[in-house]
Amino acid sequence: MKFFVRYLAAQSGYGTNKTRLGKDSVGDFDCCCLTLQPCANPVITEEGYLYDKEAIIEYVLKQKQDYEKQMKEYHRQCRLQQEEVSQVKKTVKEDKVKAFIEKERSITSKPLNPFSEAPPTKRAKLDHSETPSTSTSSSSGTAAAAAAAVSENGDKKSELPSFWIPSLTPQAKATLVQKPSKAVNCPMSKKPLKIKNLIQVNFVRADDVNDKRPLVAKQIRYKCAVTHDILSNKTPCAVLRPSGKVVTMDCIKKIIKKDMTDPFTGDTLKENDIIKIRRGGTGFASAAESSLEAKKARPVMMAS
């Protein structure tokens, strides 16, 4: 019954879909995290992510090219912003000059014609003696307009956009470009990545004389450099930083950690010199280092 209800929910288009990932959906431990193919020249980061050297160098160069393009766009945006600010300042200055000139022109007195124009004092008396209702209505309208233009906290209200006046027509401004970061991040761990910090990995091949297939087609490709145990997704393994050899975690616990010495170079090892390789898993939850369940969120139908 539960299976039937789950099937109907999946077919209806509502609810979150969940799918169990199998072995075919998980990459092998020796596959590049970018190309998803067995590495021809493997290197590993300090976080344990394996890459093909050619692929990771190409990725870093592509990121640097993108950074140069983004910086050019950012500088162009800054230049346009500076031009806009200077244009606004120039316009404000010109408006002040025009207002000053108009004010200076209004100061100069003009000769009055005694037959057609009244003196200023007499004209003021005539204007003051006009109908009170007209002046009252005009003053009330002005007060209402001023009250509408000013908000409660004293700030002017923003003008509403208009589609008929060109100066008030709303415009879609371009999205501002943020200054890009120069650091190149690892595509898996998202931490800063440098080519000089990549560690060369030296796998020991598990060669079979009777197996003539290419390396990609083989199921058993590598073995532990010390114990010669077969390496697979079921076998936790790590890289020794000085030599780059790949050994199993059992070998590290039982042999290498007794004296903390690299058996191939004789160098003294530290804890951070043992880099555990991130495995994809086998399809079993106990052997996987990441979640084996895929989810697809969809709208949820709520009961009324």
Buried (B, 14 or more C-beta within 10 A) or exposed (E): EEEEEEEEBBEEEEBEEEEEBEEEEBBBBBBBBBBEBBBEBBBBBBBBBBBBBBBBBEBBEEBEEEBEEBBEEBEEBEEEEEEEEEEEEEEEEEEEEEEEEEEEEEEEEEEEEEEEEEEEEEEEEEEEEEEEEEEEEEEEEEEEEEEEEEEEEEEEEEEEEEEEEEEEEEEEEEEEBEEBEEEBEBBBBEEEBEEEEBBEBEBBEBEEEEEEEEEEEBEEBBBBBBEEBBBBBEBBBBBBBBBBBBBBBBBBEEBBEEEBBBBBBEBEBEEEBBBBBBBBBBBEEEBBEEEBEEEEEBEEEEEE
